[in-house]
Amino acid sequence: MHLEPWQWALGVVSAFLIGVAKTGVPGLGILIVPLMLYVIPEPRASPGAVLPLLSFADLFAVTAYRRHAQWDRVLRLLPWVAAGLGLGMVALWAFDRFHVPDALLTRALGAIVLVMIALQLWRKRSGDSEPSHTLGRAAFFGASAGLATYLANAAGPVMNLYLLAMALPKAEFMGTGAWFYFIVNLVKLPQFALQGRITQSTLWVDLWLAPAVIAGALTGRVLFARIPQALFERVILALALVATVALLVPRG
């Protein structure tokens, strides 16, 4: 796989942001989806190149926050995430079968996340700050996260909004998200490999970008210790909005 120097530079930035997102500023992760489409323009290969980097960064996240996970939150989501992954498989087949443009899928994901952000802002503005633990909420967010992560590694804003709605302290937020992504990404790895989305070429790119992930993970730990809870929540919402705009705006 031949990449131009500017693509390598953007790839290093993306890998660094993956590390920072996993250990310090979760909302940064979704920015990787549009950025890596410039590094590897093929919509099928780009998520395959990103997934091993995400899984590598997950190791740092679960190590750093392993004692802070709220397992009831994780286990409540997993059946619905599995349903979303199945829906993603069907959707990917349908998109290939009927030659639907990948840009349409990306914008659809962006529109879904935009609705979620609007609901979260409305909930806070209306004064409803109590965490919601309803089955319907878990089903909606879990299935949406499964679908988004299977199609484009874009579950970040979905999961972040769910955890914000749970009103978790930031350490529990990070620990719960870390184990969630670790489990889901491990499930996706063999599927992506069997589908040819992860190839020898993409793995070589990942190998060269891995040091940037390590640097980002270490930086994220420093940032996390310095971000107050209220600012932490506002940053996540702001980054989710920025990422959504990036998904909605057409490339090229």
N, C-alpha and C positions, 0 to 999 in steps of 0.2 A: 504494500500500500504506500503510494508516494504522496507525501504531504509537503506543501510549500512551507518555507520558514515561518510565515505569518500564521499558518495553521498549527504548526508545532507550538508557537508562542501562545496562541489561544487555547490550545490543548493543555498546556502547563497551567495557565490561569484557571481553566475549568477544573483540573485535578486538584489544584490548591483549594478552590472554593468547595469542592466536595469534602475535603478534609475538615475545613472550617465549619461547614454545615453540620457535619456529623457530631462534632464535639463542642460546638460553641454557639452557632447562629443557624438554627434549623432552616429558616426560610431561604437561605442562600442556595440550598440544594436544587430547587426547581429552576434556577437560572441556568443550570447546566443543560437542560433540555434544548433550549434554543441555541446556546453557545456551541454545543457539540455538533449541531446540525451544520455549522459552518466549518468545523474541523473535518467531519466526515459527512458530506452532503447526502449520502444515501439514507433515506428514512428507515430502512430495515436494519442497516448495519450500525447506524449511530447508537441506538439503544443497546445493541450488543457490545459495543465498545465501552459504553458507560457502565454497564452492569458489573463487570469484574472490579472496576475502580470503586463503585459503591460498596460492594461486598468487602473489599479490602479495608475501606474506611470504617465499615460496620464493626470490624474487629477492635478498632481503637475506641469506638463509642461504647460497646458493651463492656469493654475492660474498664473504662473510666466511670461508667454510670451503672454498673451491674447490680449494685445494692439499692438502687432507687426505682427500679421498675415496679409499676402497679400492675401485677399480673392479671388481676380481674379485668382490667381494661383491655389488655392484649387478648386474652382468651375470649372475651365477649365479641371481639371483632373478627377473629380468625375464620369462623364458618362463613361469614358474609364476604370476607375477602376471597375465600375459595370460590364462592359463587361469582364474584367479580372477575376472578382470573379465568373461570370458565367462559364467562360472557366475552372477555377479551379475546380468547381463542376463537370463538365463533365470529366476533366482529372482524378480526384480522383475516380470517378465511373469507368472509363476505366481501371485505374491501379488495382482496386479491381476485376473488371470483368475478366481481362486477366492475373491476378497474376503477374504484372510487379514488379520487386524488387524496394523497396523504395529508395535504394541507387542510382538507375539510375535517379530517379526524382531529388534527391538532387544534383547530379553532373550536370544535365541539367541546373538547376537553377544557379549553380556556373559558368557554361560556359557562360550563358547569361550575368551575371553580369561582367564577365571578358571582354567580348566584349565591354560592356558599359564603363568600366574603360579605355580600350584602346582608345576608341573614345574620351573620355574626355581628356586624356593625349595628343592625337594627336591634338585636337582642341587648347589646350593651347600652344603646341609646335609650331603650325603653326601661332600663333599670333592672332587667332580669339578669342578675349576676350569679344566680344559683346554678351549680352544675346540673346538667340534665343527663339522666342515666336510662332513658327510655329505650325499649327494644327497637322502636322505629328509627331512632337516631343512629343506633349502632348498625342497623341493617343498611341505612342509607349511606352512611360514611364508609362502612366496611366494603360494600359492593362497589361504590364509586372509587375507593382507593385501589381495590383489586383490578378494576377495569383500567384505570389510569396508569397503574404501575406496569401492567402487562403490555399495554400498547406503546408507552413512551417513557417509562420510568418517571412518571409525573404524579406520583401519589403524594408528594411532599405537601402541597398546599391543602389537600384533602385531610390528611392525617393531622397536620398542624392545627387546622381549624377545629377538628374533633377534640384534640387534646386541650385547646384553649377553652372549648365549651365545658370541659371537665373541671376547669379552674384548678389545675394542678400547679403546685410550686415548681419553679423552673428545673430543679434537679430531678423531680419525679417526671416532669415533662420530657426531659432528655432521656432518662432511663427507660421509660415506657416506649418512647419512639425508637430508641436504639434496638431494643429486643424485637419490636414489631418489624422493623426494616430488615434486621438480621435474618429472621425466620423467613420472611416473604422473599427476600433476595436469594436465599439458599434454595428455595423451591423453584425459583425462576431460572437459575443457572443451567441445570440440565435441559430444561425445555428450550431455552434460547440456543443452546449448543446443538440440540437435535434439529432445530429449525434452520440452522445455518446462519443465525444472527450473530453468533460468536464464532469467529474464524481464527485461523493461525495469524492472519494479518492484524486483526483487531487486538489479539492478545499481545503481539509484539509492540503495538502502540501503547497498550496498557502498561507493559513492562517499563517502557521508557518514561511514562508519566507517573509511575508509582512513587518516586521520591517526592514529587510535588504533593501527593496525597498525605504523606507522612508530615511534611512541613505544615500543611494546612491543619492537620489534626492537632499538632502541638500548638499552633497559633490559636485554634479554636478554644482550647482549654484555658489559655490566658484570657481571651476575650470573655469567656463565660463567667469567670470569677469576678469580672469588673462590670457586668451588666446588671442593673437593678431589675427586680421582677416586673415593675410596670413598664419600663423601657423595653424589656425583653418581649413582652406581649405586643407592644406597639410596633416594634421592629418586625416581628413575624407577620403581622397583618400587612404592613407596608410592603414587605418583600413578596408576599403572596399576591398582592395587587400588581406589583411591577412584573412579576413572572406571568401573571394572567394576560397582561397587555402584550408581553412578548409572544405568548402563544397565539393571541388573536391577530396580531399584525402580520400580514403576509410577508414572506421573505422574497428577496430578489426584485 
